[in-house]
């Protein structure tokens, strides 16, 4: 590509839930792999970004034709019935309550997880349940995994893991 990097392609069934990229070696043989990536067949490509999760799996970001997007994951650790993401700044913003996030399964803690694609360049996000519960405004600076921590002034604070 234009950055001097090798590009690879593969056919993925449209009903796939997750994909993982790896270097072909087993974990015990020095193998490397990405985190489980929620599969979205509208994404054009993925690339490695800085950082790993607690087990050493690499983080990724993605893009779509016509513009870059970022995949954001929300762990629903407080049991909200629905999860929405409202984003602002960058190339576009949503109207309140935002975009309904897509369920992507259960994490290792038994919590439902949701994902959404937001435009690269987004500067702020708010997660909410569409029915009154919401986070405080989050300055979005590249972290892509979120969970609820405690409340201040009636709104939830968040922690992030990547």
Order of alpha helices (4+ residues) and beta strands (2+ residues): beta-beta-beta-beta-beta-beta-beta-beta-beta-beta-beta-beta-beta
